[in-house]
Amino acid sequence: MASERVTLTVSDPEGDRDVDLSSPNKVIWPEAATGSGDDGITKAELADYVQTVATPFLNANGHRPVSLERFRNGVKAGSEAFFSKNPPKGTPDFVDAVTVTYNSGRQHPQIVLNRPSAIVWAVQMNTIVFHPWASLASDTDNPIELRIDLDPQPGTDFKDAVTAAHGLREVLREADLEPFIKTSGNRGLHVFCPITPAHEFLDVRHAVIAAGRELGRRMPERVTMNWWKEERGERIFIDFNQANRDRTMAGAYSPRALPAATVSTPVEWDELDEVDPRAFTVRSIPARLADVGDPWARIQDNPGRIDTLLGWWERDLENGLGELSFPPEFPKMPGEPPRVQPSKRVAENWDAEGNRIDD
């Protein structure tokens, strides 16, 4: 039996475009059901959502490489995700692509979403989470955003991340940057600073590390830069590695693959203390946008520079603070400490600094 299919008319800048949507009644988030007669959020409802938020979504995530996190069976127990970076076979011509260089040095085309119909196509391909790069398709090597992920560790919660975010805002403003903030869609917060695309990813990573170290000096009991989980304690982890090339986080207005269909949502700083991230969902965000607008509408109006943070990085280097660990899939980087978990160093003949001890 043929799959049910509907045709949606999507308003693009170039004019209306028809996009097919198969299995529109498939339930994507069954646990988001609100009561009798509601089976949960369907694929058709998700397609409606992305059309409603298309303008702020594209402002934050469009015109740049993006990875699509896809779920064939929706958000339910046992459902597995996979990522699409390269345009799959049969990708329509209204979905763009750009060749990017990955950390391995390999180059390959990656999807770029430039219009509402492309976002609806991604939903048709069972995309739930959108992971944009920090750089534009016009210059993929130089980010236009400095991004900092504030990740609550066991024993901490969203309120702890809020406290850390306020402290981080002060640090970044002292470095002549203007931070914007959004919920992660889960327990954490994402702080973004618009920057001019004058530095490549490694420089921006070093700027993030410098800001994190400065925050750590001011809030040592509340935040940590320790890469290894066993060393973080009950503190907010400043995930500096999200600033690396090809490392991404859920984009603004992207749904999350969580039971309540929460959304990574931009907020104003003066509302942050009262925010409940669980209240921002695929069903609630359209009304929020109609009521308060998009807090990130002007995020790229006045980009800053990371020169001050890079000066702090150089200062810390002179004071003996060097490179931090990279993710395991990255090539070994100059000055990086050995990638050995602290608790294994003694058992495997490593000293406290991570150097191998000869037998």
GUVOVO-260634 format. One record per residue (C-alpha): residue in one letter; y, x, z. Coordinates in steps of 0.1 Angstrom, whole numbers. Each point is the difference from the previous one (the first is absolute). Layout:
% GUVOVO-260634
PT resn    py    px    pz
PT    A     Y     X     Z
...
//
This chain:
% GUVOVO-260634
PT resn    py    px    pz
PT    M     0     0     0
PT    A    34    14   -10
PT    S    24    10    28
PT    E    29   -24     7
PT    R    32    14   -15
PT    V    36   -11    -1
PT    T    30    14   -19
PT    L    32     8    19
PT    T    34     2   -16
PT    V    18    29    16
PT    S    37     7    -4
PT    D     6    36   -11
PT    P    33    17    -9
PT    E   -12    -1   -36
PT    G    -8   -37     2
PT    D   -28   -23    11
PT    R   -35    15    -3
PT    D   -34   -17     4
PT    V   -25    17    24
PT    D   -35   -13     4
PT    L   -14    -3    36
PT    S   -37    -4     4
PT    S   -16   -17    31
PT    P    34   -12    13
PT    N   -17   -20    28
PT    K   -19    30    13
PT    V     9     4    37
PT    I    14    35     7
PT    W     9    -4    37
PT    P   -24   -25    15
PT    E    12     7    36
PT    A    36   -10   -10
PT    A   -11   -36    -1
PT    T    23   -22    21
PT    G   -22   -31     5
PT    S   -18   -29   -16
PT    G     0     2   -38
PT    D    13    35    -1
PT    D   -27    26   -10
PT    G    24    29     2
PT    I    23    18   -24
PT    T   -13    -1   -36
PT    K     5    23   -29
PT    A    23   -25   -16
PT    E    21    -1    32
PT    L     2    38    -1
PT    A    11    -1   -36
PT    D    28   -25    10
PT    Y    10    23    28
PT    V     5    31   -21
PT    Q    21   -20   -25
PT    T    22   -12    29
PT    V     5    35    14
PT    A     1    18   -34
PT    T    37    10     2
PT    P    -1    18    34
PT    F   -35    12    -7
PT    L    10    17   -32
PT    N    31    14    16
PT    A   -22    17    26
PT    N   -31     8   -20
PT    G     7    -3   -37
PT    H     6    27   -26
PT    R   -22    25    18
PT    P   -37     9     0
PT    V   -20   -24    21
PT    S   -36    -2    12
PT    L   -16   -34     2
PT    E   -24    -8    29
PT    R   -23   -26   -14
PT    F   -26   -23    17
PT    R   -24   -19   -22
PT    N   -10   -23    28
PT    G    32    -4    19
PT    V     7     8    36
PT    K   -32    -8    19
PT    A   -28    17    19
PT    G   -19    24   -23
PT    S    26    -1   -27
PT    E     6    35   -15
PT    A    31    14   -16
PT    F     5    24   -28
PT    F    32    16   -14
PT    S    13    -1   -36
PT    K    24    27    -9
PT    N    -6     4   -37
PT    P     6   -31   -22
PT    P   -35   -16    -5
PT    K   -14    -8   -34
PT    G    17   -31   -14
PT    T    33     5    19
PT    P    26   -22   -18
PT    D    30    16   -16
PT    F    24   -15    25
PT    V   -15    23    27
PT    D    15    34    -3
PT    A   -14    35     9
PT    V    12    35     5
PT    T   -18    33     1
PT    V     1    16    34
PT    T   -12    33    15
PT    Y   -24    -3    29
PT    N    -4    26    28
PT    S   -29    16   -18
PT    G    22     7   -30
PT    R   -19   -27   -20
PT    Q    22   -23   -21
PT    H    -7   -36    -8
PT    P    18   -33    -8
PT    Q     8   -22    29
PT    I    10   -37     1
PT    V    37    -9     2
PT    L    11   -35     8
PT    N    34    -8   -16
PT    R     1   -38    -3
PT    P   -14   -31    18
PT    S   -27    -6   -26
PT    A   -15    34     8
PT    I    -2    -9    37
PT    V   -18   -33    -8
PT    W   -24    20   -23
PT    A    -7    22    30
PT    V    -9   -31    21
PT    Q   -22   -11   -29
PT    M   -18    34     4
PT    N    -6   -10    37
PT    T    27    23    14
PT    I    11    -7    36
PT    V    18    32    11
PT    F    25    18   -22
PT    H     5    37     8
PT    P    31    15   -18
PT    W     9    36    -3
PT    A    33    13    15
PT    S    11    11   -35
PT    L    11   -18   -31
PT    A   -19     0   -33
PT    S    30    18   -15
PT    D    -5    30    23
PT    T   -33    -2    17
PT    D     3    35    17
PT    N    31    -7    20
PT    P     0   -28    26
PT    I    29   -24     4
PT    E   -11    -9    35
PT    L    -8    18    32
PT    R   -27   -20    17
PT    I   -12     2    36
PT    D   -30   -20    12
PT    L     1    -8    38
PT    D   -37    -7     8
PT    P    -9   -14    35
PT    Q   -30    18    16
PT    P   -24   -16    24
PT    G    18    -9    32
PT    T    33    -7   -19
PT    D    12   -30   -19
PT    F    27   -13   -24
PT    K    27     0    28
PT    D    -7    37     5
PT    A     5     6   -37
PT    V    33   -19     2
PT    T    12    23    27
PT    A    -9    31   -21
PT    A    17   -15   -30
PT    H    33    -4    18
PT    G    -2    37    10
PT    L    -9    10   -35
PT    R    30   -19   -14
PT    E    23    21    22
PT    V   -16    32   -12
PT    L     2    -9   -37
PT    R    36   -11     3
PT    E     8    33    16
PT    A   -15    16   -31
PT    D    24   -21   -22
PT    L   -27   -24   -12
PT    E     0   -38     2
PT    P   -33   -14    11
PT    F   -15   -34   -10
PT    I   -30   -15    18
PT    K   -29   -24    -7
PT    T   -31   -11    18
PT    S   -32    15   -13
PT    G   -16   -34     0
PT    N   -23    12    28
PT    R    10    17    33
PT    G    24    27   -13
PT    L    34     5   -16
PT    H    12    18   -31
PT    V    33    17    -1
PT    F    15     8   -34
PT    C    31    20    -9
PT    P    13    -2   -35
PT    I     6    36   -14
PT    T    11    15   -32
PT    P   -29    13   -20
PT    A     9    37     4
PT    H   -31    13    18
PT    E   -37    -2    -7
PT    F   -26   -15    23
PT    L    -7    31    21
PT    D    37     4     9
PT    V     2   -37    10
PT    R   -31     5    21
PT    H    16    29    18
PT    A    31   -22     5
PT    V   -22   -27    16
PT    I   -16    26    23
PT    A    34    13    10
PT    A    11   -35     9
PT    G   -32    -7    19
PT    R     2    32    20
PT    E    35    -8    10
PT    L   -10   -35    11
PT    G   -29    16    19
PT    R    23    22    19
PT    R    20   -30    11
PT    M   -29   -24     7
PT    P   -30    23     8
PT    E   -18   -27    21
PT    R     4   -26   -28
PT    V    -7    17   -33
PT    T   -23    27   -14
PT    M    -4    21   -31
PT    N   -35    10     8
PT    W   -22    -4   -31
PT    W   -33    -2    20
PT    K    -5   -34    17
PT    E   -16    16    31
PT    E    34    17     7
PT    R    23   -29    -5
PT    G    -4   -19    33
PT    E    16   -33     6
PT    R    30     7   -23
PT    I    14   -11   -34
PT    F   -13    23   -27
PT    I    26    11   -25
PT    D   -21     2   -31
PT    F    17    27   -19
PT    N   -28     2   -26
PT    Q    11   -33   -15
PT    A    28    20   -16
PT    N   -25    19   -22
PT    R    -3    -5   -37
PT    D   -25   -28    -8
PT    R     0   -11    36
PT    T    13   -36     3
PT    M     4   -28    24
PT    A     2   -38    -6
PT    G    32    -8   -19
PT    A    27   -24    12
PT    Y   -10   -36    -4
PT    S   -36    10    -7
PT    P   -27   -21    17
PT    R   -25    18    22
PT    A   -37    -4    -1
PT    L    -1   -14    35
PT    P   -13   -35    11
PT    A    34   -15     6
PT    A    14    10   -35
PT    T    28    20    17
PT    V    27    16   -22
PT    S    18    34     3
PT    T    34   -14     5
PT    P    35    16     0
PT    V    21    -9    30
PT    E    35     7    12
PT    W     4    24    29
PT    D    17   -25    22
PT    E   -29   -24    -2
PT    L   -27    27     5
PT    D    -3    -5    38
PT    E    -9   -37    -4
PT    V   -24     4   -30
PT    D   -35   -12     1
PT    P   -18    16   -30
PT    R   -27   -27     2
PT    A    26   -26   -10
PT    F     6    16   -34
PT    T   -27   -14   -24
PT    V    -5    -9   -36
PT    R     9   -36    10
PT    S    30     8    22
PT    I    18    27   -20
PT    P    14   -23   -28
PT    A    19   -21    26
PT    R    12    31    18
PT    L    14    14   -33
PT    A    17   -33    -7
PT    D    16     0    35
PT    V    10    36     6
PT    G    -4    18   -33
PT    D   -14    34    -6
PT    P    11    26    26
PT    W    -9    27   -26
PT    A    20   -14   -29
PT    R    24    29     1
PT    I   -24    28    11
PT    Q     8    22   -30
PT    D    37    -5    -1
PT    N     9    31    19
PT    P   -28    26     0
PT    G     4    30    23
PT    R   -12    35    -1
PT    I   -26    18    21
PT    D    19    33     3
PT    T     6    -4    38
PT    L   -36    -7     6
PT    L   -11    30   -21
PT    G    24    21    21
PT    W   -18   -12    31
PT    W   -33     9   -16
PT    E    12    35    -7
PT    R    13     3    36
PT    D   -34   -11    13
PT    L   -17    25   -22
PT    E    21    28    15
PT    N   -10   -13    35
PT    G   -37     3    -8
PT    L    -8   -36   -11
PT    G   -18     1   -33
PT    E   -18   -22   -24
PT    L   -21   -29    12
PT    S   -34   -11   -11
PT    F    -5   -18   -34
PT    P   -25   -28    -7
PT    P   -36    13    -6
PT    E     1    -9   -38
PT    F    30    22    -6
PT    P    -3    36   -12
PT    K     4    27    27
PT    M    38     5     4
PT    P    19    32     9
PT    G     6     4    37
PT    E   -22   -30     9
PT    P   -20     2    32
PT    P   -38    -1    -4
PT    R   -14   -35    -5
PT    V   -23     1    30
PT    Q     0   -27    27
PT    P    11    15    33
PT    S   -31   -11    19
PT    K   -21    18   -25
PT    R    18    33     0
PT    V   -18    15    30
PT    A   -34   -14   -10
PT    E     4    15   -34
PT    N    16    33    11
PT    W    36    -8    -6
PT    D    28    12    23
PT    A    28   -22    13
PT    E    21     8   -30
PT    G   -27   -11   -24
PT    N   -11    35   -12
PT    R   -36     8    -5
PT    I   -15    23    25
PT    D   -25    26   -14
PT    D   -34     1    17
//
